[in-house]
Amino acid sequence: MKTGKATPELSLRMMLYSYSLIFHINPHEAQHTPLSTMIEMLGIHSEVETLKSEKLEEETKKQQGQRRL
């Protein structure tokens, strides 16, 4: 599947799958979560993962700089 080529139904199923996987929620129960809540929570999760990645990158660069000394 290429980006932008998914049907709306497939996109919703993929979002439900991601939401269930990330937050350890039974997919059948997650189906009752309002779409706006799901989008908000996935957005928050994305921001947290971005911050973690940036922090890890900073620490890696810092350690590499210390090794050169």
Distance bins in CASP14 RR format, pairs under 12 A and 6 or more apart:
PFRMAT RR
TARGET T0000
AUTHOR 0000-0000-0000
RMODE 2
METHOD distances of the structure
MODEL  1
1 7 0 0 0 0 1 0 0 0 0 0 0
1 10 1 0 0 1 0 0 0 0 0 0 0
1 11 0 0 0 0 1 0 0 0 0 0 0
1 13 0 0 0 0 0 1 0 0 0 0 0
1 14 0 0 0 0 1 0 0 0 0 0 0
2 10 0 0 0 0 0 1 0 0 0 0 0
3 11 0 0 0 0 0 1 0 0 0 0 0
3 14 0 0 0 0 0 1 0 0 0 0 0
4 10 0 0 0 0 0 1 0 0 0 0 0
4 11 0 0 0 0 1 0 0 0 0 0 0
4 14 0 0 0 0 0 1 0 0 0 0 0
5 11 0 0 0 0 0 1 0 0 0 0 0
6 12 0 0 0 0 1 0 0 0 0 0 0
6 13 0 0 0 0 1 0 0 0 0 0 0
6 14 1 0 0 1 0 0 0 0 0 0 0
6 15 0 0 0 0 0 1 0 0 0 0 0
7 13 0 0 0 0 1 0 0 0 0 0 0
7 14 0 0 0 0 0 1 0 0 0 0 0
8 14 0 0 0 0 0 1 0 0 0 0 0
8 15 0 0 0 0 0 1 0 0 0 0 0
8 35 0 0 0 0 0 1 0 0 0 0 0
9 15 0 0 0 0 0 1 0 0 0 0 0
9 16 0 0 0 0 0 1 0 0 0 0 0
10 16 0 0 0 0 0 1 0 0 0 0 0
10 17 0 0 0 0 0 1 0 0 0 0 0
11 17 0 0 0 0 0 1 0 0 0 0 0
11 18 0 0 0 0 0 1 0 0 0 0 0
11 35 0 0 0 0 0 1 0 0 0 0 0
11 39 0 0 0 0 0 1 0 0 0 0 0
12 18 0 0 0 0 0 1 0 0 0 0 0
12 19 0 0 0 0 0 1 0 0 0 0 0
12 27 0 0 0 0 0 1 0 0 0 0 0
12 30 0 0 0 0 0 1 0 0 0 0 0
12 31 0 0 0 0 1 0 0 0 0 0 0
12 33 0 0 0 0 0 1 0 0 0 0 0
12 35 0 0 0 0 1 0 0 0 0 0 0
12 38 0 0 0 0 1 0 0 0 0 0 0
12 39 0 0 0 0 0 1 0 0 0 0 0
13 19 0 0 0 0 0 1 0 0 0 0 0
13 20 0 0 0 0 0 1 0 0 0 0 0
13 27 0 0 0 0 1 0 0 0 0 0 0
13 30 0 0 0 0 0 1 0 0 0 0 0
13 31 0 0 0 0 0 1 0 0 0 0 0
14 20 0 0 0 0 0 1 0 0 0 0 0
14 21 0 0 0 0 0 1 0 0 0 0 0
14 27 0 0 0 0 0 1 0 0 0 0 0
14 38 0 0 0 0 0 1 0 0 0 0 0
14 42 0 0 0 0 0 1 0 0 0 0 0
15 21 0 0 0 0 0 1 0 0 0 0 0
15 22 0 0 0 0 0 1 0 0 0 0 0
15 27 0 0 0 0 0 1 0 0 0 0 0
15 30 0 0 0 0 1 0 0 0 0 0 0
15 31 0 0 0 0 0 1 0 0 0 0 0
15 33 0 0 0 0 0 1 0 0 0 0 0
15 35 0 0 0 0 1 0 0 0 0 0 0
15 36 0 0 0 0 0 1 0 0 0 0 0
15 37 0 0 0 0 0 1 0 0 0 0 0
15 38 1 0 0 1 0 0 0 0 0 0 0
15 39 1 0 0 1 0 0 0 0 0 0 0
15 41 0 0 0 0 0 1 0 0 0 0 0
15 42 1 0 0 1 0 0 0 0 0 0 0
15 43 0 0 0 0 0 1 0 0 0 0 0
15 45 0 0 0 0 0 1 0 0 0 0 0
16 22 0 0 0 0 0 1 0 0 0 0 0
16 23 0 0 0 0 0 1 0 0 0 0 0
16 25 0 0 0 0 1 0 0 0 0 0 0
16 26 0 0 0 0 0 1 0 0 0 0 0
16 27 1 0 0 1 0 0 0 0 0 0 0
16 28 0 0 0 0 1 0 0 0 0 0 0
16 29 0 0 0 0 0 1 0 0 0 0 0
16 30 1 0 1 0 0 0 0 0 0 0 0
16 31 1 0 0 1 0 0 0 0 0 0 0
16 32 0 0 0 0 0 1 0 0 0 0 0
16 33 0 0 0 0 1 0 0 0 0 0 0
16 35 0 0 0 0 1 0 0 0 0 0 0
16 38 1 0 0 1 0 0 0 0 0 0 0
16 39 0 0 0 0 0 1 0 0 0 0 0
16 41 0 0 0 0 0 1 0 0 0 0 0
16 42 0 0 0 0 0 1 0 0 0 0 0
17 23 0 0 0 0 0 1 0 0 0 0 0
17 25 0 0 0 0 0 1 0 0 0 0 0
17 27 1 0 0 1 0 0 0 0 0 0 0
17 30 0 0 0 0 1 0 0 0 0 0 0
17 31 0 0 0 0 0 1 0 0 0 0 0
17 38 0 0 0 0 0 1 0 0 0 0 0
17 42 0 0 0 0 0 1 0 0 0 0 0
18 25 0 0 0 0 0 1 0 0 0 0 0
18 27 0 0 0 0 0 1 0 0 0 0 0
18 30 0 0 0 0 0 1 0 0 0 0 0
18 38 0 0 0 0 1 0 0 0 0 0 0
18 39 0 0 0 0 0 1 0 0 0 0 0
18 41 0 0 0 0 0 1 0 0 0 0 0
18 42 1 0 0 1 0 0 0 0 0 0 0
18 43 0 0 0 0 0 1 0 0 0 0 0
18 45 0 0 0 0 1 0 0 0 0 0 0
18 46 0 0 0 0 0 1 0 0 0 0 0
18 49 0 0 0 0 0 1 0 0 0 0 0
19 25 1 0 0 1 0 0 0 0 0 0 0
19 26 0 0 0 0 0 1 0 0 0 0 0
19 27 0 0 0 0 1 0 0 0 0 0 0
19 29 0 0 0 0 0 1 0 0 0 0 0
19 30 1 0 1 0 0 0 0 0 0 0 0
19 31 0 0 0 0 1 0 0 0 0 0 0
19 32 0 0 0 0 0 1 0 0 0 0 0
19 33 1 0 0 1 0 0 0 0 0 0 0
19 34 0 0 0 0 0 1 0 0 0 0 0
19 35 0 0 0 0 0 1 0 0 0 0 0
19 37 0 0 0 0 1 0 0 0 0 0 0
19 38 1 0 1 0 0 0 0 0 0 0 0
19 39 0 0 0 0 1 0 0 0 0 0 0
19 40 0 0 0 0 0 1 0 0 0 0 0
19 41 1 0 0 1 0 0 0 0 0 0 0
19 42 1 0 0 1 0 0 0 0 0 0 0
19 43 0 0 0 0 0 1 0 0 0 0 0
19 44 0 0 0 0 0 1 0 0 0 0 0
19 45 0 0 0 0 1 0 0 0 0 0 0
19 46 0 0 0 0 0 1 0 0 0 0 0
20 26 1 0 0 1 0 0 0 0 0 0 0
20 27 1 0 1 0 0 0 0 0 0 0 0
20 28 0 0 0 0 1 0 0 0 0 0 0
20 29 0 0 0 0 1 0 0 0 0 0 0
20 30 1 0 1 0 0 0 0 0 0 0 0
20 31 0 0 0 0 1 0 0 0 0 0 0
20 32 0 0 0 0 0 1 0 0 0 0 0
20 33 0 0 0 0 1 0 0 0 0 0 0
20 38 0 0 0 0 1 0 0 0 0 0 0
20 41 0 0 0 0 0 1 0 0 0 0 0
20 42 0 0 0 0 0 1 0 0 0 0 0
21 27 0 0 0 0 1 0 0 0 0 0 0
21 30 0 0 0 0 1 0 0 0 0 0 0
21 42 0 0 0 0 0 1 0 0 0 0 0
21 45 0 0 0 0 0 1 0 0 0 0 0
22 30 0 0 0 0 0 1 0 0 0 0 0
22 38 0 0 0 0 0 1 0 0 0 0 0
22 41 0 0 0 0 1 0 0 0 0 0 0
22 42 1 0 0 1 0 0 0 0 0 0 0
22 43 0 0 0 0 0 1 0 0 0 0 0
22 44 0 0 0 0 0 1 0 0 0 0 0
22 45 1 0 1 0 0 0 0 0 0 0 0
22 46 0 0 0 0 1 0 0 0 0 0 0
22 48 0 0 0 0 0 1 0 0 0 0 0
22 49 0 0 0 0 1 0 0 0 0 0 0
23 29 0 0 0 0 0 1 0 0 0 0 0
23 30 1 0 0 1 0 0 0 0 0 0 0
23 33 0 0 0 0 1 0 0 0 0 0 0
23 37 0 0 0 0 0 1 0 0 0 0 0
23 38 0 0 0 0 1 0 0 0 0 0 0
23 40 0 0 0 0 0 1 0 0 0 0 0
23 41 1 0 0 1 0 0 0 0 0 0 0
23 42 0 0 0 0 1 0 0 0 0 0 0
23 43 0 0 0 0 0 1 0 0 0 0 0
23 44 0 0 0 0 0 1 0 0 0 0 0
23 45 1 0 0 1 0 0 0 0 0 0 0
24 30 0 0 0 0 0 1 0 0 0 0 0
25 31 0 0 0 0 1 0 0 0 0 0 0
25 32 0 0 0 0 0 1 0 0 0 0 0
25 33 1 0 0 1 0 0 0 0 0 0 0
25 37 0 0 0 0 0 1 0 0 0 0 0
25 38 0 0 0 0 1 0 0 0 0 0 0
25 41 0 0 0 0 1 0 0 0 0 0 0
26 32 0 0 0 0 0 1 0 0 0 0 0
26 33 0 0 0 0 0 1 0 0 0 0 0
27 33 0 0 0 0 0 1 0 0 0 0 0
27 38 0 0 0 0 0 1 0 0 0 0 0
30 37 0 0 0 0 0 1 0 0 0 0 0
30 38 1 0 0 1 0 0 0 0 0 0 0
30 41 0 0 0 0 0 1 0 0 0 0 0
30 42 0 0 0 0 0 1 0 0 0 0 0
31 38 0 0 0 0 1 0 0 0 0 0 0
32 38 0 0 0 0 0 1 0 0 0 0 0
33 39 0 0 0 0 0 1 0 0 0 0 0
33 40 0 0 0 0 0 1 0 0 0 0 0
33 41 0 0 0 0 1 0 0 0 0 0 0
33 42 0 0 0 0 0 1 0 0 0 0 0
34 40 0 0 0 0 1 0 0 0 0 0 0
34 41 0 0 0 0 0 1 0 0 0 0 0
35 41 0 0 0 0 0 1 0 0 0 0 0
35 42 0 0 0 0 0 1 0 0 0 0 0
36 42 0 0 0 0 0 1 0 0 0 0 0
36 43 0 0 0 0 0 1 0 0 0 0 0
37 43 0 0 0 0 0 1 0 0 0 0 0
37 44 0 0 0 0 0 1 0 0 0 0 0
38 44 0 0 0 0 0 1 0 0 0 0 0
38 45 0 0 0 0 0 1 0 0 0 0 0
39 45 0 0 0 0 0 1 0 0 0 0 0
39 46 0 0 0 0 0 1 0 0 0 0 0
40 46 0 0 0 0 0 1 0 0 0 0 0
40 47 0 0 0 0 0 1 0 0 0 0 0
41 47 0 0 0 0 0 1 0 0 0 0 0
41 48 0 0 0 0 0 1 0 0 0 0 0
42 48 0 0 0 0 0 1 0 0 0 0 0
42 49 0 0 0 0 0 1 0 0 0 0 0
43 49 0 0 0 0 1 0 0 0 0 0 0
43 50 0 0 0 0 1 0 0 0 0 0 0
44 50 0 0 0 0 0 1 0 0 0 0 0
44 51 0 0 0 0 0 1 0 0 0 0 0
45 51 0 0 0 0 0 1 0 0 0 0 0
45 52 0 0 0 0 0 1 0 0 0 0 0
46 52 0 0 0 0 0 1 0 0 0 0 0
46 53 0 0 0 0 0 1 0 0 0 0 0
47 53 0 0 0 0 0 1 0 0 0 0 0
47 54 0 0 0 0 0 1 0 0 0 0 0
48 54 0 0 0 0 0 1 0 0 0 0 0
48 55 0 0 0 0 0 1 0 0 0 0 0
49 55 0 0 0 0 0 1 0 0 0 0 0
49 56 0 0 0 0 0 1 0 0 0 0 0
50 56 0 0 0 0 0 1 0 0 0 0 0
50 57 0 0 0 0 0 1 0 0 0 0 0
51 57 0 0 0 0 0 1 0 0 0 0 0
51 58 0 0 0 0 0 1 0 0 0 0 0
52 58 0 0 0 0 0 1 0 0 0 0 0
52 59 0 0 0 0 0 1 0 0 0 0 0
53 59 0 0 0 0 0 1 0 0 0 0 0
53 60 0 0 0 0 0 1 0 0 0 0 0
54 60 0 0 0 0 0 1 0 0 0 0 0
54 61 0 0 0 0 0 1 0 0 0 0 0
55 61 0 0 0 0 0 1 0 0 0 0 0
55 62 0 0 0 0 0 1 0 0 0 0 0
56 62 0 0 0 0 0 1 0 0 0 0 0
56 63 0 0 0 0 0 1 0 0 0 0 0
57 63 0 0 0 0 0 1 0 0 0 0 0
57 64 0 0 0 0 0 1 0 0 0 0 0
58 64 0 0 0 0 0 1 0 0 0 0 0
58 65 0 0 0 0 0 1 0 0 0 0 0
59 65 0 0 0 0 0 1 0 0 0 0 0
59 66 0 0 0 0 0 1 0 0 0 0 0
60 66 0 0 0 0 0 1 0 0 0 0 0
60 67 0 0 0 0 0 1 0 0 0 0 0
61 67 0 0 0 0 0 1 0 0 0 0 0
61 68 0 0 0 0 0 1 0 0 0 0 0
62 68 0 0 0 0 0 1 0 0 0 0 0
62 69 0 0 0 0 0 1 0 0 0 0 0
63 69 0 0 0 0 0 1 0 0 0 0 0
END
